[in-house]
Amino acid sequence: MIQVGDFYLYDRNEFTFEDKLICNMIGKELLDFIKRGGLCVAGGTLRSIFGREKVSDIDLYLGNSTEFSKTYLGFDASSVPHKLLLDSSNAATFEVYPGTNRVMIVQFIKVISGLVIDILSEFDFTICMAAWSPFSGFTFHKDFLRHLASKSLVINTQCKYPLATIARLPKYLSRGFKISGIDLVKLGILCTKVNLKDMSEAKKHLMGIDIAYLTALFSQMEKDGCIWSSPMELIGVIERYINNGVEVEREEVNG
């Protein structure tokens, strides 16, 4: 084990059970593609594996020098059996068929990329700050395993999309996780720093990293050329669309 700042780096053979589980789950064809593309598996996938929960999807993040368009087209043309489910500005989501009678959801995250530690440093909860790479092995925030074992939701104050975290919070609470008052305050303070100046920024923050909240709403707002000068004005715009019957949100693709 090597410590780099707030992160621990482990060889794959230090967690052989989890390593084998990941490789068997994603299958040989997808594993080969991950190796060729310099990708890593991170976030909720690792949380589910180490929390001994059912894995609902595989979240793939791009390396520092990886271009999303090339990776996306490369996957679409690869031998991995798949079907595109959703392509948003934040993520591309595929249904993948790694074996007989098996279906898996794979998401290529667009809005966060870089070195593994840089990617994890922008996640919201410490229980999600974990990654696996066929080359570098496992990377954990120093409190990842401890907070996961105690089901504690602790906010990373460098998280990139705190408004999306609020949308994710009920899901975690329904699964028995708990959050302290101070972490709720931290999350609230982080939200005050969010700049919703235009459509691009609003979509990044309100649609989240890998979910499809507000897709229909933002599509209609873009068609109508909506603009606003303040967050409160944006709230007024959203409320007008809601009152006119526009669909506000859709189900999460991931669990």
Buried (B, 14 or more C-beta within 10 A) or exposed (E): EEEEEBBBBBEBEEBEEBBEBBBEBBBEBBBBBBEEBBBBBBBBBBBBBBBEEEBBBBBBBBBEEBEBEEBBEEBEEBEBBBEEBBEBEBBBBBBBBBEEEEEBBBBBBBBBBBBBBEBBBBBBBBBBBBBBBBEBBBBBBBBBBBBBEEBBBBBBEEBBBBBBBBBBBEBBEEEEBEBEEEBBEBBEEBBEEBEBBEBEEBBBBBBBBBBBBBBBBBBBBEEEEBEBEEBEEBEEBBEEBEEEEBEEBBEBBBE
